[in-house]
Amino acid sequence: MEWLLPAEIAPWMGIFLVIAAGFTAAITSSIGVGGGVLLLALMAISMPPAAVIPVHGMVQLGSNFNRAIMTLQHIDWKLLATFTPGACLGAVLASHFLVQLPISMLQLSIAGFILFLCWGPKIPPIGLGRVGTFIAGAITTFISMFAGATGPLVAAFVKQQHKGNRFLTVANFTACMSIQHLPKAFVFGAAGFVFSEWLGLMLLMIISGAIGNWVGIKVLKTLTDKRFGLLFNLILTLLAFQLIWQAMH
């Protein structure tokens, strides 16, 4: 089992993580958000702390990439072309500040932005345009290197851009998160994290995630945009309150 699981992970825990990867991918594919944060929480209680964010980033990269392939016809390439340079800038900045930042401050900031994007006034067009998208890509990618929980913030931003259309929201959130997770391989690899020790587990989790994505997209097709939007906002709100609770403890 050494080639499949790192020594720190018991076989039963490895099975649990593989199943969790599929289940959480199905959540994101059907409701639009929430799966990545749930998987991060499950990994945090079952893996060494130093491995959680880099391994989670690679698993989410694989899961988001194959979901992007499944929803390719709904991707807004103009949005992606603007988000990507911002994400690259955020990753470069983070590589120079890969230190322990006050996580509680980051969690409260993310939670506040999520609640504002879900229930506050609509962002003016300039904020959803090229400049706003570039800035969103840079800030959320920078924060994700330390907190690993910016998915809900990106999702809320993308939903406003596409006015609640469920397929456009899922597809473009997925594409943006694929871009956001990619630099983690380089940043954490350069920092000394040995990805090869976790390769077997990551591959199994990515395969499980692909199956979960297929199931989740089938569920997404049965929803209306109105029901999707309600579930989306409720899940984001719960995640925001969870971040606030974590920050206060």
C-alpha positions, 0 to 999 in steps of 0.5 A: 500500500506504500505506493498508494497511500502515504505512511501517515494515512491508514487504509480505512482513512484513505477509503474515507477520503476517496469516498468524500472526494466523490460525494463533495464533488457531486455537491458542487456540481449540483448546488454550485458550491460547498463541496470544496470547503466540506472536503477541506474540513474533512481532510483537516481532521484526517491528515497532517496539517502541512499536507492539507492545503497542497493536497486539497489544492491538487485534488480540487484542481483535478475535480474542477478540471474534469467538471470544466470539461463536462460543462465546456459549452457554458464557459465564458472565455472572456471572464476566464481570460481576465481572471487568469492574469489576476490569479497568476499575480496573486500566486506570485505574491503569495509565493513571497509571503508563504508564512502563517497569516492571521487565519481568523482575520482571513476567515472573517474577511471571506465571510463578510464578502460572501454575505455581502455578495449573497444578500447585499446590493448588486455589484455595479457593472464596473465591479463585474467587468475586466478590472473587477474580475482581475482584482477578484482573481488576484485577491482570492488566489492570494488568500487561498494559498493560506486559508484554502477557503476562497471557493465560496467567495469566487462562487458568489462573485461568478453568480452575480456575473451570470445573473443566477444562471445555474449552468453558467455559474457552475461552469465558470466557477469551476473554470476559475477554481481550476486556474486558482488551484493550478499555481499551488503545485508550483508554490508548494512544490518550490516550498519543499512539499513532496507531492509524489508521496501523496500521488496515489491518494490524490489520483484516487480522489480525483477519479472519485471526484469525476464520478461525483461530478457526473452524478451532480451534473445530472442532478443540476439538470433537474433544478430550475434557476430559481431553486438553484439560486436559493440553495446556492445562497443558503449554502453560501450563507451557512459556509460564511457563518461557519467561517465566522464561528471558526474565526471566533474559536 
